[in-house]
Amino acid sequence: MVERTFGPGRVEKPPGHQVIEMGLVKLYRITGEKKYLDLAKYFLDIRGKALGGRELGGEYNQDHKPVIDQIEAVGHAVRAAYMYSAMTDIAALYGEERYLDALKSLWKNTIERKLYITGGIGSTGSGEAFGRNDELPNMSAYNETCSSIGLLFWNHRMFLLEKDARYLDLFERTLYNAFLSGIALEGNRFFYTNPLESVGSMNGARGSGVPAVREMWPVL
């Protein structure tokens, strides 16, 4: 089991691609076993601490600072959105005000400086990441469909925690634009990226010469 492998005195490393934290919170809700919730919080709390000289990936993996000290959305956008979602779970279930303070700063930076009009996030294909503040190009916009899903997760959780309609406003904008554009009605074709401008190709957003059509995904 994962809790026997990771934790204090065992393997003291955070995940390279955040998402297990949300899964552990769900496992706690289903089983009532707090060890899963504690491990989710542990994975978040050790980020940015470079235990034993560990260097995971800096800003790219949101491992450059402890999560409670992060105020700007940086690095891989999908990883970030999943992490912020898990942080919101922990803020709610532990009553962690420091987590909530960081989340409010991260949300403000995201919507004011790093959000497309469609509700998409992740402006650069280099690292599938957030760009600098106000760096929001149209033709080379990355706007990965997965990052839109992460933003939906995060805003839904923030609404449940704070009961503030602005989170649902952004949820709706992202759902009907950045997310929905990525999925064909048949459910078997997808855009990996969603640039706001095109001349018949992805213009280097995912790689030069990629056609601007949804890619086929086999239905099992």
N, C-alpha and C positions, 0 to 999 in steps of 0.2 A: 504494500500500500504506500501511497505517496507520502503520507505523514510519518511513515517509518524511515523514509529515506532522507527527507528534507526537514530542516528545523534546527534549533539550537543544539550544538554538540553533534550534529549529523552533517549533511551536506548543506553548507550555509551559502546558498546562491539563489538569486531570484530567477524566474523564468526568462528566457531570451525573448520570447514573444508572448506578451501578456494575453491571457484569456482564461487560464486555469483558475485564476482568482475568482472570477464570476462563477465558474463551475463548482468550486469548493463552497462558495456561499449557498448555491442551490442545493448542494449535497447536505449542507447543514440544515437548511430549511426542511428537506425531506426526511432526514434521519433524526434531527434534534441533537446530533452529536457535535458538541462545541469544538472538538479537535479540528474539524474541517474549517470552521469559521476562524479559529485561531491561526491556522496555517495560511489562510488567505491573507489575513492581516500581517503575518510574518513576512510573506513574500513581498508585500508592499513596504513594510517598515525597513527591510534591509536594502532597499534600493538606494543608491547614492552613497553608500557607506564603505565600499571597496574593502570588505572584510578579507583579511589575509592577503592583501595586495591585489584582490580581484579587480579586473577591469572588464566589465561586460560590454560596454559600447558607448558610454557617455550619453550625449543628448539623443543619439539615434534610438537608443533603447530606454530613454527617460531614466537613465541610471547616473546622471550627472549630479543630482542633488537628492537628498531625502524628499519623499513625495510631499511632505507637509511644507517644504520650502520652495516648491516649484510654483511659479506664478505666470510663466509664459509657456504656451503650447509649442513644443519643439519635437523634432525627430519624426520617426515613422508614424504616420497619422493613424493607422489602424491600431498599432500597439498602444498609442496614446489614448485613443478613445476607449479602448477596452480597459485600460488601466484606470481612467477617470471614472468609468462605470463601476468598477470594483471599489474604488475609493468611496464612491457615493454609498454603496452597500455598507461599507464599514462605518462610514459616518453615521448612517441610520441605525445600524444594529449595536454599535458601541457607544453612541452618543459622542463621537469624537469631534469636538469643535475645531480642532486644528486641521483636521481633514476637510471640514466644511469650509473653513476660511480659505484654504488652498484651492478648493474646487471653485469657489466663487471668483477668485482671481483668475484661474485658468479659463473659466467660462467667459468672463469679461474679455480677456485677451483674445479668445477664439472668435467670439461673435463681432468684436469691434475691429479687429486687425487681421484676421486670418480666415474669414468666412466669405464664400462666394454668394452672390445674390440668389443662387439656386439652393443654398443651404449645404453646399459641398465643402469639404475640407481637404487639405493636402495639395498644395499648389505646384509642387515640383516632382518630376519623375526621378530626380536624383535622390535616392533613398526612400522614394514613395512617401515624401515627407512634407511637413509644414515648411513654408518658406519664411523669409524674414517678415517682420510686421509690414503689412500693406503690400506685400509682394503677391499679386493676384493676376497673373497673365491669363489671357483668354485662350489663345491657340495652343499653348503648351501646358495648360492646366491639367493636372493629373486627376484629382477628384475621384479617387478609387471608389468603386461601388461599395467595397467592404468598409471603407472609412465612413461612408454615409450610414451604414448599418450600425457601426460603433457609435456614431453621433446620436442615432435614434435611441440606442440602449441608454446612453448617458442622460439625455434630456428627459426620457421617461422616468428614470430613477430620481433625477433632480426635482421633477414635478411631484412625485410621490413623497419626497422628503420635505419639500418647502411649500407645496400647494400654491405655487406661483405660476400663473397662466403663461408667462413669457417663455417658460420651458416648453410648454405644449405648442406655443406659436412656432418655435423653431423646429420642434418635432414635425409639425405639419408641413412646414416649408420644405424640410429635407425629404420627408416621405414622398411628397407629390412631385418633387423636382429632381433632386440629386440622386435619390434612391430609385425612383420609378423609371427614370430614363435609362437605367442600367439593365433593366429586365424586360424582355419581350413578353407580350401577352400570352404566348404559348408556353412560357416558362422553361424553354430549352435553349435560349440564346441570351447572351449577356455581354454588356460592355464592361471590360475590366476598368477602363478609365472613362471619364466623362468631360472632355474639353468643352469649352463654351463657344469655340469657333473652329471651323474645319474647312479645308479645301479638298476634301476627298480622301484624306488619310489622317492618321492620328498625329501627324506632324512631329514625330519624335517623342510624343508623350509616353508611349510605352516602348517605342523602338521605331526607327525610320521605316516608312513604307507599310505600316500596319493598316489594313483597310478600315474605314470608318463605318463598319457594320458590326452588329452584335455577333459574337463568336458562338459557334455551336457547342453545346455541352450535352453529352449523352445522357438520356433519361433511362435509368435502370428499371 
